[in-house]
């Protein structure tokens, strides 16, 4: 089996665009509270947002040689997803590689290891989601697989799955489920809009959420 495999199915770009309109939390809830990566993986800046097909790579801890190979072979719009053993004490990605990603039109980077040059990354605006920030350098020694399923943040991510990241975190959507999740996400947005309108009209959260009977069954006593 080759180390680098670039032949995998990517989702319909129209579905990726539609998913990008929903928050990571909305998508997570809409697909049955599935797909959320560990809360330790956060954006370098809260304004950063990404949504695109996963281009997966597995790196040895404190080693970014295969990350660079992945950047070289990824396609425009792809999100590089790096599994590197949740090793926090390594700055495996910084402004130089980010500029390489921007030049190729890549959609972002999600990694379970560290990054650095965060000020420059913010100024550049390339979406980066990482497990940590570390100034410690990396080596370039270990060859590993690209475009194979990887485990990151407690979730299995396959090449071609849709990765959505925003200020709150990162969620993965199976490529074959993307259309269904779009519909369910819109249903959730519509339901939440109805809740907000009900609150504004003066109804209580207990009434809107139908909690009265639930609370009574649990024995809640309120001294009014």
QUIMONOR-V698036 format. One record per run of one state. SS is the DSSP state (h for helix, s for strand, l for the rest). FROM is the first residue (numbers start at 0). TO is the last residue. If there is no record, write none. Layout:
{{SS,FROM,TO} {SS,FROM,TO}}
This chain:
{{l,0,2} {s,3,3} {l,4,11} {h,12,18} {l,19,22} {h,23,29} {l,30,34} {s,35,35} {l,36,40} {s,41,42} {l,43,48} {s,49,57} {l,58,61} {s,62,62} {l,63,63} {h,64,72} {l,73,77} {s,78,82} {l,83,89} {s,90,90} {l,91,93} {h,94,103} {l,104,106} {s,107,114} {l,115,116} {h,117,123} {l,124,126} {s,127,132} {l,133,137} {s,138,138} {l,139,144} {s,145,145} {l,146,148} {s,149,151} {l,152,153} {s,154,156} {l,157,160} {s,161,165} {l,166,167} {s,168,172} {l,173,173} {h,174,199} {l,200,203} {h,204,207} {l,208,210} {h,211,216} {l,217,223}}
